Amino acid sequence: MQLDIQKWMMINLRFFFIFALVVNLHSVKSQCASEHNIGEPKTKDEDKSDYSKETVNAVLNLKAQYQFQCCGFIKAWEIFVSKDSVAGRNVKVQVWYKDVAGNDWNLRGENIIEGTNVKQVNVKEISTGFRIRPFFGDYIAFYEYAGSVITYDDGGGTGDYKIATFTSDHTTFDWDSVGVSNNRDHAIHARVTPSIAPTFTNLDDTVAISNNDVAGTVVFSLATIDTDPEDVGLLTIAAPTSPDSALTYFELDHITLEVKIKSGVSLVPGDHLMEFTVSDLCSKSSSSILTIRVENDPPVITSLSTSSSTTISEDLSSETLLHTLIVTDTQPTTCRLLSTGVPFVIKRISGSTTFIMFSADYGIFLSTGASLDYEAQNAYVLDLSCTDNYDDTAGIYTVYLIQNEPPSINGLPRATDIQEDVIVETTLYTFSVTDPENTVVTCSVTAITPTTNIIFMKPSTNFNEFDIILQSNPSLRYDLIRTYRIDIQCNDGRRSDSSVFFMNILRNKPPVFLNLQTGEIVLKRSIEGEFIPAYDLYVYVTDGKSTTGPRSLTVHVLDINYVPVIRNLPLPSALVVSENSALGLSIFQVSIQDNDGADTHTYTMTSSPSDGVLYFDINSANGLVSTSASTNINFEGVSSTSFTFTITVTDTKDSASQNLSISIANQNEAPVFTKKAYALSVDEGVAGTTLADPSYLYQDGDNGDTHTFSMTCASNVGYFAIAPATGLITLATDIDVDAAGSATSFTCTLVVSDGSFTDSASLTITVNNINDNTPRFSNNLFTYYLDINYPLNTAFGSTVATDADTGTFGNFIYSIDQTSLGTETFGIQTNGDLYLKNSLTSYGYGSSISFTVQATDTGSLQGTSTIFIVIPQTTTTTTTTTDRPITFWEYPANPAWVIVAGILGLIIMVLPCYMCYKNGFSCTWRGRPGDYRERIQESSEIRNTQNNNTKGNGLSPTWKAWKWYEQQ
């Protein structure tokens, strides 16, 4: 019965296969979707005859069942070997096709089969790398160059095959010249398996590049893999497609498989997607996405690194270019001033031109009509920004003001004598005015004491010189007014200087005798430091009895020393100086006034706190205050951010002192890695794995700055993630170094940022290969059919195991666990081949044996598979050995339970039919007589009825479950 069921299933399967083939004939012509046989399904049924009695040795099968319907690989051949053949005789099984033009027949490929088992089915598994790739429309043929091997039998139809006699191997043959023969099926078929679609080993992926990269730069190199070794060198990659503008900027070199930047393009920052498709000769293909992330390089303001400040006079009011911003970027840049309410502006320099990689067309200008006031604000810290519309770069530029120095009146105060009887216009004195800015000075008489209008002033012939003039006929009277004080003020338009001039009136003296006795007049005290230019002495002469006088004597004090005066200190507010200002930067000019024009002055300076003199110097000769020539100003390192300097000027006789307050302004300073290279290692593993703490070493001159971390790893995007706050690194994706094309070392760039400035360091991450894959057998169950007399120490099958680990962890050894057998019946070689160590006779015909094979790698991980040995119930001395999974019907237990299940199913199907037949094929209830009535009777009525029935026939009614009651 088992054979009948198998035959019935085979007939139905054959019918289904033919039906499916017809349905899909036109829809699936290029690719094989699943494994199937092409040729005679049951080769053993075609064993009637062979070509041993003919000269024919080449056969081309033209029947539909021998024609390939799709593209794939022949993984196995099955033939039935003739009884007249010789064991070990070879036959070449072939695939032929007609060229596109339909003219010539060509040999697609061939395999050699050794007819080992005579008068039996012989199966030849074809190793990968040697498989024939048939295409749609190809035909099966064979060439029995060593003698007849394959059998045939009668078959229906016409145009079945062609036969020829080859004297040698042919790669082309004119089969069209050979007549067609009919009604013959040959015992051969090919097992066709689909080709495996090739894939990209390094896609999908994301690669990051700079928008400054140039044409021809290799962005990415494609790598493919195909598990079909026959496809090596035959894969094709189609022209890439893109949902965006990626093809505008990038191209694929089909020879090197490199993705490059096109020439003549300017990269636009953002993600650009390219889809690539790789196909084999069967048109099996796969597609993957390459995302090219063009990262923008922000503008670089190079000019601020060499010049970040300037000094201008507070007198400046016209538009003035203070600084030219030199900005480098591949994108056009614009610059703007972020500071508000300041008399400065950033704008394009007239006539400038923008170049790629160099933009120098913006400048920092003093605004037209600016009103600068040193006393109100002595410095401006300008915040600015340059942008390329993708990223901004901030900068700081400082403008220091130089205070306008007032004019200095030279040679005053001074006094001159004039006779009271003068009548002509007289120039009393000519003085000069020095202005540090060399501007035109105006001078005027602001007051005359006592009040008079006989004295005036006018410009002299030389620049900034003025004459003090007494008008004609001044009517001077010594007895009424002896001295006039003239107050003079000179102004340069912003600041002024004042001084005084004294005009002493001399009496008109009568003639005197020169020989009169005179007295000696002496000084009573020192007149050093005296500022009164003249004294009138009244002299009396007495002889003790009478007195003569008074007579007047005027004494003029000469060489009066005037004390120098510091005119521009103290300041109304502290002078602001930024930290990290250039060494030796001039910040303040001390201005003095000394009416002794020939005096030499010396400047000194002390500080509170005392360490201020470490950061600032004063020129002892000219009073110019500047930053130290050797010590940098660090806001975070100074003892105080406010210093008071006492500046003293001396003319060797007298001195004057004033205070200068300086405030240190904090500036943001870039963080700096003090250790520039780091190395970490991590075992291959899953996303989220945290690497060891890198222990970054960096410093930032700014106290309290918050720092964030980021990293880039060139084209290796998406493998690692960094925590911005801590800098700890984790795996962003699963990393398996055993996968083809996987890297074990990654070079990354670390970046630390304080929000405005950054610094970078290198990081090398090594991914360690670990033993994370267990060896795996190609099948969980291997079934072999062995004759009970199979020879010892002869291989009968191969168990193939693989280990996905690379390196030493990928090595493993085979072993057998056959303890359940009680004896070492089987052995296994180092390549996984199984052989017989002891005879099978002790197990008997029809027996089945199972044991376990093991593959253990160097890390002690072990994979297993079950070996199932079937000893057929036959006395044939030779059998076919196949390495394939046991079929459903070949497993001994399956036919038994299928038979039992079939019988039960038959009973279940027949019983309802019989019941319907007995019931007259009616759906009316035909239960026991009175069954419905009994249900509605009272219990007393039921008892009465039962009693009556008992009395009537003398029998107790009995209901039998198995009996079918019909209606009475």
HUHUVEN-V337844 format. One record per helix or strand of 3 or more residues. SS is the DSSP state (H for helix, E for strand). FROM is the first residue (numbers start at 0). LEN is the number of residues. Records with the same first field share a line. If there is no record, write none. Layout:
SS: FROM-LEN, FROM-LEN
This chain:
H: 1-23, 42-3, 63-3, 174-3, 228-3, 245-4, 302-3, 609-5, 806-4, 818-3, 891-27, 930-6, 938-15
E: 35-4, 57-4, 72-9, 88-10, 104-11, 120-5, 138-5, 160-4, 187-6, 204-6, 217-4, 249-4, 257-4, 269-10, 284-11, 308-5, 319-9, 333-4, 343-5, 357-9, 378-9, 391-11, 407-3, 413-6, 425-9, 441-8, 454-5, 464-6, 482-9, 495-11, 533-9, 546-10, 574-4, 585-4, 601-7, 615-3, 623-4, 641-9, 654-11, 676-7, 707-5, 719-3, 728-3, 744-9, 757-11, 780-5, 794-4, 811-6, 825-3, 832-4, 847-10, 861-9
